[in-house]
Amino acid sequence: MKKFLLFLCVTMGMSCFSHAQQGYQNPVIPGFHPDPSVCRVGEDYYLVNSSFCYFPGVPLFHSKDLIHWEQIGNCLSRPSQVKLTNAGTWGGIYAPTIRHHEGVFYMITTNVSDKGNFLVHATDPRGEWSDPVWIKQGGIDPSLYFEDGKCYLVSNPDVGIYLCEINPMTGEQLTASRRIWNGTGGRHPEGPHIYKKDGWYYLLISEGGTEYGHKVTIARSRDIDGPYESNPANPILTHINKNAQNSPIQGTGHADFVEAADGSWWVVCLAFRPQTGSHHLLGRETFLAPVRWDKDAWPVVNGDGTMAIQMDVPTLPQYPVSPKPVQTTFANGKLGPEWIYLRNPKTENYSCSPQGMLRLKMTPVSLNSMDSPTFVGRRQQHIDFTASTSVELQKTRPQDEAGLTVFMENHSHYDLSVRQDADKKQSVILRYRLGELTHVEKEISILEGKVQLRVKGNNDIYLFEYATDGTNFRELGKMNARYISTETAGGFTGIILGMYAVSGSASSKGYAEFGYFEYQGE
């Protein structure tokens, strides 16, 4: 009996240890996943990010522990929901908010390249979301707060935070918009969210611009209409101060609180990881930190308003998700929700061959265009990574090409491709587009057939290689990472690693077949 009790205690202790975990690594969603917003439904958590000029829009994630996230879809998956005509990396879909009320999920956001603020809703977040419900109040970064049968909207028209009541199903504005807070004086007060705790309405915003000076501030009021008093300890989250000047995380801001099922409080926010000096390329990523929020008190983020890569803090019971496979194949003719297109894709240019190849039709629309080129890619999520693919040109004419691109925006990308030449031969070419400059850095003549293309990234460079036998890769050249960084190129996005095809003339009937895409981060 004693042995049985000892065995039972040891077994229970091991079980408890597996759930009473501590610590995790930031970012919890790496790569270009900015402006996170989160909500809880029971013991499930849902999170959304902005997507700017990429389709489908607003990636949607699910988690059981706030640490391990699985992308389960995109809220804006149909052209009727999101028009991205001529949207650049400053345009398209801005910061979304996700909320759940009485069995319905709501996602509200801004399309700055269309008619402004709108929301969509769904009862099953993994299914199709509604068509847009357009909102009258302007500004960006709209958020919803539900209480006593009313739905309140906050956003930031006219350089301040405004509140009104709306009908979330019709978009009708039910009360006049009124200014409730101007922030603490930092530029670009934005990203507002309202929460209620201990009889106080708390208004959380971001200020300082989504760069190195980003910060999160908070105010509160006994009345949702205000007046709101500022927290004397603002900002509650920032890396602009001396205590975080050497942190590998910078630009912390645009935050959203969530109360976990166990009563603990957490905050998700965006930040970026500089590399190659003060430059960053992965875009703004999603980070997580604990919040101490005592009764009638102001919230305190991670003790001192900063966060770290390695967070040695108590966590919720952890539920890891299965990692994505290193290799993506196209045999089933479908791509996962992490794959994205530049603006609304022309679907007739994408298909799957009978042999399970991804077939991209060549058109004269290049990666330099503000139209929709034949391009599909996924986010770079690690500073150190390797990505590769295999491509074969079919029915091409001279100057037709297809390949692999390291893409920041239409004026900033590095392309490794196979080009059809006039003499029925082909060339592997390495080209850069930097602002107004386009230059072929190197080209190697090859025989027709399948070509393997590979890019390796690290802190300072991208290394480009090719092979014609699948194994013996040869270096074609290196490119400096900082030239296509956010600080150089601008925009609100991060690097996308994509496959593309472009024709030399409108009369070409050429296409490219891609056999796989591999991505491995370190």
N, C-alpha and C positions, 0 to 999 in steps of 0.2 A: 504493500500500500504506500509506504514511504517513497519507494522508487517511482511509483506511478505519479505521486504528487510532485516529486522532483522533476520528472519528465514533463508534466503538465506545466509547471512553473517555467521551465526552460523554454518550452514551446511557445507559451504565451509571451514570455519576455522577448523572444526573437520576433514574434509577430508584432509586438508593440514597437520594437526597435525599427522594424521595416516601415512603420507608418509615422513614428515620431522623429522625422528627419529634420536636419538642420542644414541650411546652406544651399546655394544655387549660384549659377553664373549668369551675369548680364552680358549682352542683351538677351532677354527671353525670346524675342523674335528678331533675329539678326537680318541685316540687309535693309533695303529700302522699304520700311514699314513705319511711316511717320504718323503723327497725330493720333495716337491710340485712344480709343474709348472702350469702356468695359461695362458690362452689367452681369448680375447674377440672377439665375433662375433656379431656386432650390440649391443643389450642390453643383450646378453646372455654371460655367462662366463663358461669356461670349465677348469677343473683341473685334473691332473693325479698325481699319486704317484708311488714310487717304490714298488716292491712286493717280491723280492729276491727268496726264494725257494718255494713260494706258487703259486698254479694254481687255477683259471685263473690269468693272470698277468696284472699288471698296472691298478688298479681301476680307473674308469673314473667318474667324478662328474660334475653336472650342477648346476648353480646358477643364480639368477637374481640380487643379491645384494652383492656378495662376502662373505656373512656371513652365509646364510642358504644354505647348499649343499645337493643335493640328488644324490646318486650313481645310474647312469643310465646304467652301464655295466662295462666291462673290455676290454681293447684294445686287449689283447692277450688271446683269448678264445678257440683256437684250438691247438692241439699238433704240428701241422705243423708250428705254429708261435713261439713256445717256448719249447725248450728241457731243462728239469731240472734234467737230470740223475745225481744222486749222489750230487745234489746241497744242501749245508747246509745253515745255516743262515748267512754265510759270502758270499754266492754265489748267482747264478741266476741273476735276473733282477735288475740292478742298476738304478740310478736316470734317469727318463725320462724327455723329454721336449715336450710340445704340442704347435703347431703353426697352424695358418690358413692362407692360401694364395690362392686367386683366386678360392674360392669355394671348396678347398680341405683341409682337416685336415691332419696334419702330426704329428706322435708321434715317436720320435727317442730316443733310449735307448741303453743299453749295457747288453748283456748276458755273464757274465764272466765265466759261465759254458759251453758255446758253442763257437761261432766264433767271439764274440766281439760286435762291434757297428752295429746297423741296424735300419731301420725305417719301419713303416707301415703307410698306408694312407687310408682315407675313405672320401666319400662325405657326408655321414650321420653318425655322431659319435655314434648314438644309434644302428647302424647296425653292420655288419661284417667289420672288418678291413682287409687289404690286407695281404698276406704272406710277410715274411721279405725281405727287400731290404738291402743287406749287404754293409757295408761301409769299405773302405780300411784304413782310418786314425784310429789309435788306441787310447788308453787311455779310460777313462770312462766319464760319464756325458756329452754326446754330446748334442749340441744345434744347432738350425737352425736360420738363419736370411735371409730374402728375400728382394731384392732391385733391381730395374731396370732389371727385367728378370733373375736375378742371384740368386742362392741359396748358401749361405755360411754356412760352418760347423765349429764349434769350439769344441774342446775337449782338454784333458790334457795328451797326451803322453809325456814321457820323463820329467816328473815333471815340466811342464810349460804349458801355454795355446797356442795352435796351431790353425791356421786358414787355410782353403782351400775352394775352390769352388767345388761343386758337382752337378750332375744331380740327383734330389731327386727321380725321377721315376725309374732310373736304378741303382743308387749308384755309377756311374762312377765318379772318381775324376778328375776334369778338370784342376786344378792347383796344384802345389807342396805345401805340408804342410810347413808352416813357423811359427816360434815362434813369438808371438806378445806381450806377457807379462809374467813375472815370479811371479807376485803378490808382496806383501810387505815384504816377508821374512818368513811368517808363513808356517808351514809344510802342505803338501797335498793341494796345490792350485788346486781347482776343481770347478765343478758346474758352468761353464762359460755361460753367456748370453750376447748378443749384442743388444743394442737399439740405435735408432737415435733420437736426439732431438736438435733443434736449430742449426743444422749443425754439431753437435758433434756426434761421435760414442762413446757410453759408454759401457764399458766392466765390467760386474758385476761378481765377483767370490766369492768363500768361501775359507777360510784358517783355519788352526789350528786343523784340525781333527774334526770329528763329535762327539765331547765329550764336556766336560766342557769348553774347550778353543776355541770353534767354534766361527767364526766371518765372517762378510761379508765386502768385500772391493771392491773398484771401481776405474777405470781409464778411461781416455778418449783421443780421437785423432780426428783430422780433416779428417784423412784418415783411412779407415777401416783396411788397412794393418799396421797402426801404423806410427811412434812410439806412444805408449800410456803413458801419464803422470798420475802418481798416485795422488789421492785426498789427499791433505795435512791433511784432517780431518779423514782419515781412522783409524779404521774401522767405517763404517756407521751404523752397527748393530752388537752388541755383548752384552752378559751378563757376560763377564769375568772380567769386571772392578768393582770397589768398589760400583758404583751407583746401581748395580744389584746383589751384592753378597748375599743378603737375599731374592731375588725374588723366588717365587715358580716356576718360569720358568727358565730353564738353557739350555745350549747347543744351543743357537740360531744360525742359519746359513742356508746355502743352500737355497738362496732366488731367487725369480723371481718377476719382476715388471709387473704391468699392468695399463694402462691408462683406466679409467672408461668412460662410455658414456657421463658423465657430465664434463669431462676434469680433474677430480681429479686423483691422482696417489695413488696406493696402492702396498704393498709388501706382498707376502705370503712367509713363511719360515718354516723350521722345528725347533722344540725345544722339550725338554722333561720336565716332571714334576717329580722331585725327591720325593720319599716317603721313609719311614722307614730309615731315615738318608739321606745319599747321594745316595741311590740306586733308580733306576727307572725300572718299569716293563711294562708299557703300550707301550713302544717303543717311537720312535720319531713321534711327532704329527704335524698337520698343523695349523699354527698360521697366524694371519693377523694384519697388522698395516698400518696407513696412511703414506703417503710420501709427504713432501713439496718439490716441484721441480720447482723453479723459473727459468725464462729464463736465459740461459747461466750460470746457477749455478749448483753446485753439489747437488744431492738429499739428503734430511735430513729425516731420519726415525723417526716418532713420536716425533719429537722435540729433543730428546737426544740419539737416537740410542738404546732405550730399548722398551720393551712392557710389558703389564700387563695382568692378568687374566680378570679383569674388565676394558674394554677400554671405557672411557667416552669421546668419540669423535663424531663429526658429521659423519653420514653415508649416504650411498645411500638410497633411499626409500627401505624399507625392505619388503621382500616377504617370510615369513616363509613357510617351506615345512611340509607336514604331517609326524609325527614321525612314525618310524617303530613300528609295533605292538609288545607288550611285548612277546606274544607267537607266535612261528612259528609252524604251522602244515604242514603235508606233503600230504594232501589229493589230491592236484593237481599234485603230482609227480615232482614238480619243486622247486628248491631252488633259492632264490634271489641272486643278484650279489655280496652281501656281504659275501656269504659262499665260503670257500676256502678249497683246498686240499693240502696235503704235496707232492710236486713235481707232475709230471704228473700222474693223478689217473688212476687206472685200472678200467675202467667204468663198467666192468662186476661184480664188487663187490658191486655195489650200485643199489638199485631198490626201488620201492614202492610197498607195499603189497596191495591186493585187499581191505583191510580194512583201507587204508590210512596211514599205518605205513612206516617209513623210515627203509628199510631193509639193513643191513650191513653184508656182507658175511665175515666169519672169515677166515683169512689166517695166516700162520706162521710169516708173516712180522710184527714185533712189532714196537712200537713207538721209540725204541732205534735204529732202522735200518736207513740206508741212502737210502733204497729203498722207495717204496711208500706203506705205510700201509693203511689199510682200516680206513680212518679218514676223517672227514669233520667238520669244525669249523668256528667260527667267532671271530673277534677281541674283546678283553676286552677293553672297551672304558672309563671306570670309575674306579677310585681307590676304591670307595665303590659301590658294586654291589651284586646282587644275580643271580645265573644261576641254572637251574634245568632241568631235563629230566626224562622220564619214559622209562625203558628198560625191555625187556623180552627175555630170551635166548630160542632158538629153535634148536632141533636136535643136541644138543651139546654132546661133549665127555669131560672127565675129563681134566681140565686145560684150557678149552676154557673160554674166558671171554670177556666182553664188558662193556663199561661205559663212564664216563665223565673224561676228562683230562684237567688240567691246564698246557698248553704246551708252553715252551719257546724254547727249541731245543731238539735234540734227547738224550742229556745227562742231561737235566734239565727239569723235569716235575713231577707233582703230579697227581696220578691216583686214582679215586674212581670208583670201578667197581664191577660187579657181576661175580663170577667165578663158573664154574661147578665143583663139587667135585666128588670123586670116589664113594661115597655111595649114589648117586642119590639125594644128597642134594646140596645146593648152599651156597656160602659165599659172604658177602659184604666185600670187602677188600680196605684198604687205603695203597697205596704204594708210595714211592718216588724213583726217579732216580736223583742222584746228582753226576755228574762226573762219576767216576768208581764205585760208590756205588749204589746198588739197595737193598731196604729193604721194607718188608711189615710191616708197622707201627702198623696196627691193622686189625683183621678180626673177623666177627660175622657170625655164622651159621644161615641160614634162610631156609624156605621152598621154593620150586620152585614156580614161578609166577612173576607177574610184580613187579618191584622195582623202587621206585622214588629216584633219586640221586640229591643232591643239594650242591652247593658250594657258600659260602659267602666270599667276599673279603673286606678288609679294608686296612688302611695304613700299617699295620705290619704283618697281618696273612691272611691265607686262612682257613676257617672253613668248614669242610666236614660233611654232614648229609645224612641220608637215611630214607626211610619209606617204609612199605609194604602195607599200607592201603591208601596211597595218601594224608594223612593229618598229622599224628602224626610222625613228623621227630625226629630222635634221632641223637645226635652228635656222630660221629665216631672218630674225631680227628682234630687237628689243625697243620698247617705247617707254618713255618717262611717264609715270603715273600721274604726276601733278598737273600735266597739261590738260587732262580731262577731268580734273577734280571739280567739286562744286565751287570752290573758291576761284577757280579759273574760268570754268564754263558757265556758272550761274545755274539757275533753275532750282526746283524743289525736289528733284528726284535723286536716284542713285544709279550706279552702273547696272545695265541689263546685258546679259550675255545671250546673244541671239543668233538664229539662223536666218539667212535672208537670200533673196534672189532678185536680180535686176537685169533687164534687157538693154542691149545697145540701141534698139530701134523699136518702134511701135509695131512693126510687121513681124517681129520674132514670134515663133511658136515654141520657144524653148522652155524647159523647166528643169528643176534640180531635184534629185532624190537623195534624202538624208536617211542613213541607215539607223542612226541612234544619236543620242546626246548623253554625254557623261559629265557629271559634276562632282567633284570631291573637294571638300573644304578641310582645312587643318586648324 
